[in-house]
Amino acid sequence: MLKSSAHDGLRFAFGTLTVLPVRVHRWDREAARAGMLCAPAAGLVVGGSAAGLGLLLLLGGAGPLLAAVASVAVPAALTRGLHLDGLADTADGLGSGKPAEDALRIMKQSDIGPFGVLTLVLVLLAQVAVLAQLYDASWARGAVAAVASAVAARLALTLAARAGVPAARPEGLGAAVAGVVPRAAALGLAAGAVAVAGAAAAGLGRYDGARTAVAVAAAVTVAELLLRHCVRRFGGITGDVFGALAETAATTTLVLLSLGH
């Protein structure tokens, strides 16, 4: 039963959080719970792919800036830009200053408003700038940052799907995964991910392990602050909010990793 649950969870995570050709066979709460617990694993694959392309370009003679652009483009491509779209829609909803019902309606519209455009531009510029800096300092630090930021992004989703966090709408991805992860399981996974991130980066330098662990922990903390604000403003989470949380956690991780280099 446990093996079946893990299998369904991986299918759910990769089938909903990436464009990889994985078919989701179950959409019940048990599969959603397992899927959100497996979300960081999807981040590991996305981040590894981003780092791989960046390193391939560096080996081919490209500069750190082009490698950084490629490493930012890969997660966008592997998610069909859904997280970036969610970030823009959430920025428009929050920036509108309107009541929850009107803000949610703005977020569902297909166009992107000025708040969304500005947020997208600044976030993407920040991500590219940091990765270019890190690739220029060391190909290994750039690669680790690409992976760590992608894992942190999906870890933020696991925490957002914990028990006690309501959905803002009765339909959509937010409603499907809202409250499915037990609080203890979410916190335990977060602690484990922070420890693994620190251990994985420890070989890069004296302070790199601690810096990476702190960056991932701080990233999910910042995402948590955004989550609480969105719950207050919208009455709960939506698929767009999930996207905003992922991009916020990824960008926070990268910015913190750039400090001290």
Buried (B, 14 or more C-beta within 10 A) or exposed (E): EEEEBEBBBBBBBBBBBBEEEBEBEBEEEBBBBBBBBBBBBBBBBBBBBBBBBBBEBBEEEBEBBBBBBBBBBBBBBBBEBBBBBBBBBBBBBBBBEBEBEEBBEBBEEEEBBEBBEBBBEEBBEBBBBBBBBBBBEBBBBBBBBBBBBBBBBBBBBBBBBBBEBEBBBEEBBBBBBBBBBEEEBBBEBBEEBBBBBBEBBBEBEEEBBEBBBBBBBBBBBBBBEBBEEBBEBBBBBBBBBBBBBBBBBBBBBBBBBBEEB
